[in-house]
């Protein structure tokens, strides 16, 4: 079992650097895939690679979608108000097939509608009409990102879970669209002490997105994470979680989060992205340094209660955005 885990982690670690070495930073397509899904996950500072037994992990680590033996169903419905009037919705449903593993499906929708269209392209001269690329005539247009995900995960022995996700991605704006396919791979290992879990994931390995003659790779990301419960009593549980993440288009990042639960009824959460929030690019000889991220601290909470045999939870997350509208996310989770 230990050898299998080590081999899997090594394969992920080797694949990620080789893939990123072929990419150029700052040129990722389908950037919406980098936006955190789920109020609980975002409130924990996106340090969620090692979380498990939740359908919402289809958007993070597919191994975490595997449901335990006493779980049959997991559902998560998420909504977020993003900056610049953009909205983000996601849904995930996981079903436990017992010894055959867990199958999960998920969908992500990101975008904005009714954007005023300025069709005055300045090419009224008949000799210049061949340069016109905008052939639409509507007064407004829409921008939409869409991803459909299918994940499979299962337990190998009692402590090791492996999983994979296949995704179909589409981006469209004002009559133009681009598509790609991608894969996620992940693992979760349960150490067996204080709820300690260690995990790894490789996300968005796939084809490129192409608009016109410009092709960009998917936002490939490699993460290793761990979580532990230093306090775990019937009344109070405290979880600490940390991820180290290397995206294709930025430097090495460190995410951290904490969750306090009271009687498994009330949950309080906080998270922060180190080397990310308020990060600067260092500047050049011709200009001062500029911020490469405007995201600050994340805070959140949740309530969980059993209704008709279902565990029903409502989560909320707040993310501070410097100079722009703050971001609010909501997630409704159901478990059986």
C-alpha positions in Angstrom: 0.0 0.0 0.0 2.8 2.4 0.9 4.7 1.6 -2.2 1.6 2.2 -4.4 1.1 5.6 -2.8 4.7 6.6 -3.2 4.7 5.5 -6.9 1.6 7.6 -7.5 3.0 10.7 -5.8 6.2 10.4 -7.8 4.4 10.0 -11.1 2.4 13.2 -10.3 5.5 15.1 -9.2 7.3 14.1 -12.4 4.4 14.8 -14.8 3.7 18.3 -13.4 7.2 19.8 -13.8 7.6 18.3 -17.3 4.3 19.6 -18.4 4.8 23.1 -17.0 8.3 23.3 -18.5 6.6 23.4 -21.9 4.3 26.2 -21.1 4.7 30.0 -20.8 3.6 31.7 -17.6 0.6 34.1 -18.0 -0.8 32.4 -21.1 -3.4 30.0 -19.7 -6.7 29.5 -21.3 -10.0 28.6 -19.5 -8.8 30.7 -16.5 -12.2 30.2 -14.8 -11.0 26.7 -13.8 -8.7 28.4 -11.3 -11.6 30.0 -9.4 -12.4 28.2 -6.2 -15.7 26.2 -6.1 -17.6 25.8 -2.9 -18.0 28.1 0.1 -16.3 25.8 2.5 -13.3 25.2 0.3 -12.8 28.9 -0.4 -13.2 29.9 3.2 -10.4 27.5 4.0 -8.1 29.5 1.7 -8.3 26.8 -1.1 -6.1 24.5 1.1 -8.4 21.6 0.3 -6.4 19.0 -1.6 -6.6 16.6 1.4 -10.3 16.9 2.1 -12.4 13.8 1.3 -15.9 12.2 1.1 -17.5 15.2 -0.7 -18.9 15.5 -4.2 -17.6 19.0 -4.4 -14.0 17.7 -4.5 -14.6 16.9 -8.2 -13.5 20.5 -8.7 -10.4 20.0 -6.7 -9.0 16.5 -6.0 -11.0 13.7 -7.6 -9.8 11.2 -5.0 -11.7 13.2 -2.4 -15.0 12.4 -4.1 -14.8 8.7 -2.9 -17.6 8.2 -0.4 -17.0 6.0 2.7 -18.9 2.8 3.2 -21.7 4.4 5.2 -22.2 7.2 2.7 -24.5 6.7 -0.3 -25.0 10.1 -1.8 -23.3 13.5 -1.8 -24.8 16.6 -3.5 -23.3 20.2 -3.6 -24.9 23.3 -5.2 -22.8 26.4 -5.2 -23.3 30.0 -6.3 -20.9 33.0 -6.2 -21.0 36.6 -7.1 -17.6 37.3 -8.8 -16.1 40.7 -9.6 -17.3 42.9 -12.5 -20.9 41.5 -12.2 -19.7 38.0 -13.2 -21.6 35.0 -11.6 -20.3 31.5 -10.9 -22.5 28.5 -10.4 -21.6 24.9 -9.9 -23.3 21.6 -9.1 -21.9 18.2 -8.2 -23.6 14.8 -7.5 -21.7 11.7 -6.2 -23.1 8.2 -5.8 -21.4 5.4 -3.9 -21.4 2.1 -5.9 -20.1 0.2 -2.8 -17.1 -2.0 -3.7 -17.1 -0.6 -7.3 -16.2 2.9 -6.1 -17.9 6.4 -6.4 -19.0 8.1 -9.6 -19.5 11.8 -9.5 -20.7 14.3 -12.1 -20.3 18.1 -12.0 -20.9 21.2 -14.0 -19.4 24.7 -13.8 -20.9 27.8 -15.4 -19.2 31.2 -15.3 -19.9 34.4 -17.1 -22.1 37.5 -17.6 -25.0 38.3 -19.9 -26.3 41.4 -21.8 -22.9 43.2 -22.2 -23.5 46.3 -24.3 -21.9 45.8 -27.8 -20.1 48.6 -29.5 -20.3 47.7 -33.2 -18.6 50.9 -34.4 -15.4 49.3 -35.7 -14.3 52.3 -37.7 -14.0 50.4 -41.0 -16.6 52.2 -43.1 -14.3 52.6 -46.1 -15.3 49.8 -48.5 -11.6 49.1 -49.1 -11.2 48.2 -45.5 -14.2 46.0 -45.1 -12.1 42.8 -45.4 -10.5 43.8 -42.1 -13.8 43.6 -40.2 -13.9 40.5 -37.9 -17.1 41.4 -36.0 -20.1 40.2 -38.1 -22.6 40.2 -35.3 -25.4 42.8 -35.2 -27.0 42.4 -31.8 -27.0 45.3 -29.3 -25.7 43.1 -26.5 -23.7 39.9 -26.2 -22.9 37.2 -23.6 -19.7 35.7 -22.2 -20.0 32.1 -20.9 -17.5 29.5 -19.6 -18.7 26.0 -19.2 -17.1 22.8 -17.9 -18.8 19.3 -17.6 -16.9 16.9 -15.3 -17.2 13.1 -14.7 -15.1 11.6 -11.9 -14.4 8.1 -10.7 -12.7 7.3 -7.3 -12.4 4.3 -5.1 -10.7 3.1 -1.9 -7.6 0.9 -2.3 -7.2 -0.8 1.1 -8.6 1.2 4.0 -6.3 4.2 3.8 -5.6 5.0 0.2 -8.0 6.6 -2.3 -7.3 7.3 -5.9 -9.4 9.2 -8.4 -9.5 10.7 -11.9 -11.8 13.3 -13.6 -12.5 13.8 -17.3 -13.8 17.2 -18.3 -15.1 18.9 -21.4 -14.6 22.7 -21.5 -16.1 25.4 -23.6 -15.7 29.2 -23.7 -17.9 31.5 -25.8 -18.1 35.2 -26.3 -20.2 37.1 -28.9 -20.7 34.2 -31.3 -17.1 32.9 -31.0 -16.2 29.8 -29.1 -13.4 27.5 -28.2 -13.3 24.0 -26.6 -10.9 21.6 -24.9 -10.8 18.4 -22.9 -8.9 17.9 -19.7 -8.0 15.4 -17.0 -7.5 15.6 -13.2 -5.7 12.9 -11.2 -5.5 12.7 -7.4 -4.8 10.6 -4.3 -5.6 10.8 -0.6 -3.8 8.8 2.1 -5.1 8.5 5.7 -2.3 8.2 8.1 -4.5 7.0 10.9 -3.5 9.4 13.6 -5.6 12.5 14.6 -7.5 12.4 11.4 -4.3 13.1 9.5 -4.6 13.0 5.7 -1.9 13.5 3.0 -2.9 14.1 -0.6 -1.7 15.1 -4.1 -3.5 16.3 -7.2 -2.7 17.2 -10.8 -5.4 19.4 -12.4 -6.2 20.5 -15.9 -3.9 18.3 -18.0 -5.3 18.5 -21.5 -5.6 20.1 -24.9 -5.2 23.8 -25.6 -8.0 26.4 -26.0 -7.8 28.2 -29.4 -9.6 31.5 -30.4 -8.8 32.5 -34.0 -5.1 31.7 -34.4 -4.2 32.0 -30.6 -3.8 28.8 -28.6 -3.4 28.7 -24.9 -2.9 25.7 -22.5 -5.3 24.9 -19.7 -4.2 26.2 -16.2 -2.2 23.1 -15.2 -1.8 22.9 -11.5 0.1 20.5 -9.1 -0.7 20.5 -5.4 0.3 18.5 -2.3 -1.7 19.0 0.8 -2.3 17.8 4.3 -4.9 18.2 7.0 -5.1 17.2 10.7 -7.5 17.4 13.7 -5.4 18.5 16.7 -8.7 18.8 18.7 -11.4 16.1 18.1 -14.0 15.7 20.8 -17.7 15.2 20.8 -18.2 18.9 21.5 -15.4 20.6 19.5 -13.3 19.7 16.5 -10.5 21.8 15.1 -9.1 21.1 11.6 -5.9 22.6 10.3 -5.1 22.3 6.6 -2.2 23.3 4.3 -1.5 23.1 0.6 1.6 23.8 -1.4 0.6 24.6 -5.0 2.4 25.2 -8.3 0.2 26.6 -11.0 1.4 26.8 -14.6 1.1 30.6 -14.7 2.6 31.8 -11.3 5.2 31.1 -8.7 5.0 28.5 -5.9 2.1 29.2 -3.6 1.2 28.2 0.0 -2.4 28.0 1.1 -3.6 27.6 4.7 -6.9 27.2 6.5 -8.6 26.4 9.7 -12.1 25.1 10.6 -13.7 24.9 14.1 -16.9 22.9 14.5 -19.2 22.9 17.5 -21.3 19.8 18.0 -21.0 19.2 14.2 -23.7 21.9 14.0 -21.9 25.2 13.7 -18.7 25.7 11.6 -16.3 28.7 11.6 -13.6 28.9 8.9 -10.7 31.1 7.8 -8.0 30.9 5.2 -5.2 32.8 3.5 -3.1 32.3 0.4 0.5 33.0 1.3 2.8 34.4 -1.5 -0.4 35.1 -3.5 -2.5 37.6 -1.7 -1.0 41.1 -2.2 1.8 39.6 -4.3 3.8 41.9 -6.5 5.8 41.1 -9.7 9.0 43.0 -8.6 8.8 45.6 -11.3 11.4 46.5 -13.9 13.9 49.2 -14.6 11.2 51.2 -16.3 8.3 50.8 -13.8 7.5 50.1 -10.2 6.2 46.8 -9.0 2.6 46.1 -9.6 0.2 43.7 -7.8 -0.3 40.3 -9.4 -3.3 39.5 -7.2 -6.0 41.5 -5.4 -7.3 38.6 -3.3 -7.0 38.9 0.5 -8.2 36.9 3.5 -11.2 34.5 3.2 -13.7 33.9 6.0 -16.8 31.8 6.3 -19.1 29.6 8.3 -21.8 27.0 8.0 -24.7 25.3 9.6 -25.4 21.5 9.4 -28.5 19.6 10.5 -30.1 16.3 9.8 -33.5 16.5 8.0 -35.4 13.4 7.1 -32.3 11.2 7.2 -30.3 13.7 5.1 -27.4 15.7 6.4 -28.1 19.2 5.2 -25.5 22.0 5.3 -25.5 25.6 4.2 -22.1 27.2 3.9 -21.0 30.8 3.3 -17.6 32.4 2.3 -16.4 36.0 2.1 -13.3 36.9 0.2 -11.8 40.4 0.4 -10.8 41.9 -2.9 -8.6 45.0 -2.9 -10.1 47.9 -4.9 -12.9 45.8 -6.3 -16.2 44.3 -5.1 -15.7 41.7 -2.4 -16.8 38.2 -3.3 -19.6 36.2 -1.6 -20.2 32.5 -2.1 -22.9 30.1 -1.0 -23.1 26.3 -1.0 -25.9 23.9 -0.2 -24.7 20.4 0.6 -26.8 17.2 1.1 -25.5 13.9 2.2 -27.1 10.5 2.8 
